[in-house]
Amino acid sequence: MNRQDTDSALPEGIKYISLPDKDVYLLGTAHVSAKSVQEVENSASLLKPDSICVELCPTRYSSLKNQQSWQQMDIFRVIREKKAFYLLIQLAMTAFYRKLGEKMGVKPGAEMLEGIRLSEEQGAELVLADREVNITLRRVWGYLSLWYKIKLFLQMFLSIFYQDKVNEDIVEDMKNRDQLEVVMDSVARSFPEVKKRLIDERDMYLAEKIKKAPGQTVLAIVGIGHVQGIEKQIHEDIDLDRLSQAPPRSRLPQILKWLIPAIIVCLIVLGFFKGGMEHSVQSLAIWILVNGIFSGLGAALALAHPLTIVVTFLAAPLTSLNPTIAAGWVAGLTQALLKKPTVGDLENLPYDITSWKGFWLNPMCRILLVVVLANLGSSIGTFLAGGWITARFF
């Protein structure tokens, strides 16, 4: 079959891009679609590509290939390395796609697995073309203000669990959006900064990885929402190192982390000279109670062990004055020690996360929720208590 006949037999939505040293075929897919799986197989059979690029990073590739990867998770390490929130987001995305896959009778990421299988079968070079998911999430999170971080957190989880009816219309709608984008669709439209990190930067990253794929003929399997961006960026010179860097730390938050506790301590001490011992004791009581109550409330909302709630209440007023330790870390480690997830809990994790009840009751998810909600409660308590103490002084 000659080139013209081959191209005419390819799926209708596939895009051909001619580069100086190779022919690139962009196949846009829906991430939960039996039709997309068939299109991958047909395209690879016709093209016999030298390389097959898939929209996966090493972490997502490992998770997709090894369905038991959850069982090797070290929750203590996750907390110590400050990855609890990012893991919670990944679990939430997994929950959305598993629920969708169950309704449609298709395994989430099946078209990517098909591309992997065909690369092995045909001897084509497999290229993991996407940016590491942790880097993407860190860049999305790192460029948002505190208020937008709270809004992002709430909107994301509401959008994931609000949708109980999944049908063909949703799958077709997903063909116009990306796997990560669909989970945070309303957020991406509301916050241009999120879209820039979540979609636009990954378009650039994917384009450069596809362009550098070895061989003359390259088949790239990507979410259809990326196709237009890749077409635009693939002829540009893109610095992958710059796109892979963690977001620069703003000096202001780092200063405030130390400045706010210092101001609170000063106000409590100076309150002694202004209003006597009673004034200082009352300010100290406000700090302890407000911080402890809100952080403990966050742990309670995550259905933490009663002892975890007590420890969180006691730790929050101290950790709020020490920026090197977070109340959520103390709460999460305590919960993990009291209710360490069993092998069975980890085995059930992919299934439990598809419902509100399962998400909240699985011991692994609960630990992550304890970390996040206790930290959130501590932050709220710090601002409320600090404002109250300041108002009393002046």
N, C-alpha and C positions, 0 to 999 in steps of 0.2 A: 504494500500500500504506500503510495507516494505521500509527500507532505500535505498536499492540498486535500487528498481524500481522508487522511488521518485527522486533520483539523476539522473537517466537516462532520466527522463521526463523533467528535468530542462533545461532552455536555454543553448545552446551550450557554450556560452562564460562565464558562471558563474564559479567562482572559489571556491573550498571548502578548508577551513583551519581548521585543528583540533587543538584546544587548550585544556589544561588540564581540564578546567571546562566548555567548551562550544564548539559548532560547529558553525563556521562562514561561511556564504556564501556571497562572494563578487560578486555583479552584476554590471558589467561595462556598462555604458549607454552613448548614445549621448544625449546632453542636448536639442536638438530639433529633435525628432524622434518619429514617431507614433509607430514604432516597439519596441522602448525601453519602451514605456508606457505599451504595451501588455506584454512584458517580465517581467515587475515589477508585473503586476497583476497575471500572471501565476506562478511566483516564490512564491509570498506570498500565493496564494491559495494552492500550493503543500506543502510548508514548514510549514505553520501555525506557524510562528516564535513568540518567546516570545518578541523579540525586533526588531524594524525596524529602522536602522540608515540611515539618509539621509545626503547628502553632502550640508548641509545648516548650517549657523550660525543663532543666534537669529535675527539679523538685516535682513538678506536675507529671513529668514522664514517669518518675519512680513511683509516684502515687497511683498512676493509672495502670502501670504494668504490675505493680505489687499491691494487690487489694488488701493484703494483710499488714501493710506498712503501719497502720494505726497501732497494731499490737506491740511494735517496738518503740513506741513513744515514751520518752522520759519526761514526765510532767514536771519534776523538780528542776530539770535542766531548762525546760521551756520558761518556767517562772524566773529562774535566776538570770537567763539571757534576755529577759524583758520581751518575750515573743508571744505572751498569752493573748494579747489583743489581736495580733495578726493571725494567730492560729484560729481564734474564734471566728474571724472573718472568713477564713478558708473553709471552716466547717459549715458556716452559714451558706456559702456558695455551693458547697458539695450537697447540702440538704436540698437546695432549690433544684439542682440538676437531677438528683436522684428521684425527687418527687415527680419532676417532669418526665424523666425516663420511664418510671413505673407506669405513668398514664399512657405513654406512647408505645410502650413495649420495646424501647430501644435503650441500650446501655449508654449513659452519658459519656461522650468522648469516643463513641464507637467508630466514627470516621477517622479519628486520629489513630486508634488502634489498628484499623484496617490499613492505613498508610504505613504504620510500623511493620505490620505483618508482610505487606507487599515488598517493602524495602529488603527485608530478610529473604523473602522468597525469590526475588529477582536479582539479588546481589547489588542493589542500588545503595548509595551512601545515604544514611539517615542523618538529617540535620535538624537538631532541636533549635528552632529559629526564634523562639520567644525569649523575652527578658525574664530573669528570675522573678517569680511571683512575689517573693518577700521584698525585693528591691522596688517593684512597682507599688506595692502597698505602702512601703515606707516613704516613697516619694509623694504618693497621694496624701498620706497622713501628715508628713512633715511640712508641707506648704500651706496647711490650713490653720486658721486661728482657733483658739479654744472653743469659741461659740460654734463655729462651723464644724468642729470635730464632734461636739455633742449632737448637733443636728444630723450630721452624717451617720453617726452611730444609730440614732433612733430611727431615721428614715430607712436605713438599710435593712434593719431587722423587721420593721413593720412591712416593708415591701416584700420580703422573703416569705413571711408566714401569713400575710393577709390573703394571698392568692391560693385558695384551696381547689379551685376549678381550673384544671389545666386541659386544654384542648388543642386541636389542630391549628386554630387561629393564632394561638400563642406561639406555636412552633414557626408558623409562617412569618409572624411578626419578628421573631428572633433572627430570621434570615437577614434582616436589615440592621442587626446589631451584633455586638461582640459578646463573647461569653462573660467577661467580667462586667462589661457595660450593662448587660441586661439586668444584672442583680441590682445595680445602682443607677438605673435608668433615669429616674426623676432627679436624682442627685447630680448626675453628670450634666443634665440640662440646666439645673439651678446654679451649679457652681462651675464656671469655665475652667477654673484651676484644676478641678478633678478631671474634667475631660482631657485637658492638656496632658496630664500625667498618665491617665488610665488608657487613653485611646491614641492620641496624636503621637506621643513619644514611642509607643509600641509599634505604631505604623512605621516609624523611622527605623526602629531596631529590626523589625521583621524584614523590611526592605533591604537593609544592609546585609543581614545574614543570608537572605535568599540570593542576593547579588554575588556573594562570595562562595556560594555552594559549588563544590567541584563538579566538573563534567560539562558536557555540551548541552544536554537537555535536562532541565530542572522542572519538577512538578512540585508546586507549593500548595499545601492544604491549609487554608486559613478560614477563620470566620468571615462571612461575606461582608460584614461591616468594616473589615480591614482592606478590602480589595482596592477601593478607590484611593485610600491613603497610600498604600504600597505603590500603586501605579504612579502616583505623584512624586514619591520620594526615591524610587529605585534608581533614578538617574543622577541623584545627588551624592556628594561625598559626606558620609555621616560618621561621626566620632562615637563609636560604641562605648568607649571608656567613660565619656562624659555622661551618657545616658544610663550607665551602670553605677554611678556614684550615689551614695546616700545623700539625702538633702543636707545642705550646710546648716549647722546649728545657729539659730539666731542668738545674738548676744543678750538681747533684752530678756527672753524667758530665763536664761541662765542667771542673769543678774537678779531678776525678780524672785527666783527660787530661794536665793539667800537673803535678799533685801526684805521681803515680806516677813519672814520669821524674825529677822533682826528688829524690824520696826515693832512687831507685836511684843517682843521681849522688852524693848525699850519703853513702850507705852505702859506695860504692866509695872515695870520698875519705877518709872516716873510718876505713875498713878499713886504710888506710896507717898511721894512728897507733896502731891496735890490734894489727895483725899484721905491719906492715912492707910493703915493696914487693911481696913475694911474695903476700900476701893480696889486695892491690888488683889485681894482675895476674891472679890466678886468678878473682876476681870479674868483672873485665872480660872475660876469656876466656869465662866462663859466659854472660854477657850476649850476647856476639857469636855464640857457637856455637849456643846454644839458640834465640835469635831467628832467626838465619840459617837454621838447619836446618829449623825448623818452617815458616817462610815459604817457603823454597825447596821444601820438600816439598809445600806447597799448590800452588805453580806446577807442580811435576813431576806431581802428580795430574791437573792440567788439560792435561797433555801439552804443556807450553810448550817453546819452543825452548831448547836447552841454554844459550845465552848469556843468555836471559831468566832461567833458573834461577840462573845465576851472579850476574847483576845483582840479582836478588831477595835472594839470600843476603847480598850485600854491603850492600844498601840497608836491609834490615829492622832491623838493630841501630841504625842512625842515625834512620830514620823513627819508630821506636818511642820515641825520645827527643824527637821533634819532632811535636807533635800537629797541625801544619798540613799535614803530608805523610803519606800512607799508603803502606805498602809495596806494596799492590795497585795503586795508581795508577802507581807507577814500573814495576811488573811489566807492567801492561797496556799502557802506552805503549811500553815496550820491545818487547813481543810484537807490537804493531800496526806498529811500524817495521820489525821483522824479517820479519813475515809479514802484510803489509797485505792485507786481503780484496780479491779481484778482483771485477769485475762478475759473473762467473760464480758466484762463491761467494755473493754476495748474492742472485742469481737462484735459486740452489738452496736458500737458507735455509729457505723455508716447507716444503720437502720433507725436508730433512736433519733437521729438528728432531723428526720423528716417530719416530726410532729412537735408541737409546742411542749406537750407533756414529756415526750422522750428527750427533747433537747434540754429541758430543765432538770430532769431527774437522773440522766446518765451521770455517774460520778465524775467522769472526765470533763464533760461540758460544765458541770456545776462548779468545779474548781476554777475553770477559766472565767465563768461568770462571776464568781466570788472575787477574783482578782480585779476584773474590770469595774464591777459595780462598787466594790469597796473603795477603789481609787477615785471613782467618780464622786461618791459620797464624801470622801475626805476633801476633795477639791472644793465642793460646794460648801462644806462646813468651814473650811479655811477662810473663804471669802465672806461668809455670813458672820462668823465669829470675829474676824478681823475688822469688818465694818462696824459691828456692834461695839467692840472695845474702843475703836477710834472715836466713835460718836460719843461714848461716855467720857472720854478724856477731854474732848473739846467742848 
